[in-house]
Amino acid sequence: MRYAYIDRKDRVRSDLRGVLLYAFLIFWALISLVPLIWVLINSFKSSNEILLNSLGLPQQITFTNYVTMATYPDMNLLTAFRNSMIICGGVVSGVLIGAGFAAFALGRFDNVFNRYVNALLAGCMLVPAFSTLIPNFVLISASPLRGTWLAVIFPLIASNMSFSTLLLSGYVRSLPKELDEAAIIDGANTMQVFWKIIVPLTKPMFATVGVMTFIWTYNELLLSLVYLPTRNLQPISVILSLVSNMFGTDYGAMMAAICLTILPVLILYVLAQEQVVKGLTAGSVKG
């Protein structure tokens, strides 16, 4: 009788913890969603209506703000989105390829040299990004890269490489080495082990690194302002920064610009969220 009472008490405590946990998660989700919903609702209002009632629903849904952003003569949103996708694609591809090979070497070959490389990569993450701006500017100004997308892509690949390599190498290190040994016994070489065993098993972490790199690159502003002087090469982040100057009092147009800017990131995360969650939780449960 006593043991049944204890078991029932433990179940009540467990259920209570579950309820509190879900309540906290729902509260956190609402905190994250409310700003997005607020921006979306206000993008269908005029500036006067936003000033009078920014928290209420629009009296009349209008797409004037989106038309203003799409037809403004000094801003071509499609060109800006294209530029952002080219820059993000180049950075994500470079980071995944470079960090993937580096993680394979660091995670599969244990020697003294690799330990020093791991320490060096960890030290590189402590270097502030702004401290490298002047050296990068001097190097790129002396090369033919300035005024091209490569002037932004190469520094961003370098700045994301340390974190991505450490993240991927930790995941690769957790994979059983018996898989490599079995493949080598079957006649596979090192590159075949990497492409046919390591890469398929590391897809969740590759997806996590790719999405995080995409978001950081998509939001990057400073390098694009410095190295891309012409408007037809600038990404959407630069165009968004100009909105506050061009439409400083047109809050409806600013809300529409924000909605258009965050749309690709939301689509990417929705499509890749399953792999991202697997990558973020990798190693938390063993076995």
GIGISUL-V592760 format. One record per backbone hydrogen bond with DSSP energy under -1.0 kcal/mol. NH is the residue of the N-H (numbers start at 1). CO is the residue of the C=O. If there is no record, write none. Layout:
# GIGISUL-V592760
((NH | CO) (NH | CO))
This chain:
# GIGISUL-V592760
((5 | 1) (6 | 2) (7 | 3) (8 | 4) (9 | 5) (10 | 6) (11 | 7) (12 | 8) (13 | 9) (14 | 10) (15 | 11) (16 | 12) (17 | 13) (18 | 14) (19 | 15) (20 | 16) (21 | 17) (22 | 18) (23 | 19) (24 | 20) (25 | 21) (26 | 22) (27 | 23) (28 | 24) (29 | 25) (30 | 26) (31 | 27) (32 | 28) (33 | 29) (34 | 30) (37 | 33) (38 | 34) (39 | 35) (40 | 36) (41 | 37) (42 | 38) (43 | 39) (44 | 41) (45 | 42) (50 | 46) (51 | 47) (52 | 48) (53 | 49) (62 | 44) (67 | 63) (68 | 64) (69 | 65) (70 | 66) (71 | 67) (75 | 72) (80 | 76) (81 | 77) (82 | 78) (83 | 79) (84 | 80) (85 | 81) (86 | 82) (87 | 83) (88 | 84) (89 | 85) (90 | 86) (91 | 87) (92 | 88) (93 | 89) (94 | 90) (95 | 91) (96 | 92) (97 | 93) (98 | 94) (99 | 95) (100 | 96) (101 | 97) (102 | 98) (103 | 99) (104 | 100) (105 | 101) (106 | 102) (107 | 103) (108 | 104) (109 | 105) (115 | 111) (116 | 112) (117 | 113) (118 | 114) (119 | 115) (120 | 116) (121 | 117) (122 | 118) (123 | 119) (124 | 120) (125 | 121) (126 | 123) (127 | 124) (132 | 129) (133 | 130) (136 | 132) (137 | 133) (138 | 134) (139 | 135) (140 | 136) (141 | 137) (142 | 138) (143 | 140) (147 | 227) (148 | 145) (151 | 148) (152 | 149) (153 | 149) (154 | 150) (156 | 152) (157 | 153) (158 | 154) (159 | 155) (160 | 156) (164 | 160) (165 | 161) (166 | 162) (167 | 163) (168 | 164) (169 | 165) (170 | 166) (171 | 167) (172 | 168) (173 | 169) (175 | 172) (179 | 176) (181 | 177) (182 | 178) (183 | 179) (184 | 180) (185 | 181) (186 | 182) (187 | 184) (188 | 183) (193 | 189) (194 | 190) (195 | 191) (196 | 192) (197 | 193) (198 | 193) (199 | 194) (201 | 197) (202 | 198) (206 | 202) (207 | 203) (208 | 204) (209 | 205) (210 | 206) (211 | 207) (212 | 208) (213 | 209) (214 | 210) (215 | 211) (216 | 212) (217 | 213) (218 | 214) (219 | 215) (225 | 221) (226 | 222) (227 | 223) (228 | 224) (233 | 230) (239 | 235) (240 | 236) (241 | 237) (242 | 238) (246 | 242) (247 | 243) (251 | 249) (254 | 250) (255 | 251) (256 | 252) (257 | 253) (258 | 254) (259 | 255) (260 | 256) (261 | 257) (262 | 258) (263 | 259) (266 | 262) (267 | 263) (268 | 264) (269 | 265) (270 | 266) (271 | 267) (272 | 268) (273 | 269) (276 | 272) (277 | 273) (278 | 274) (279 | 275) (280 | 276) (281 | 277) (284 | 281))
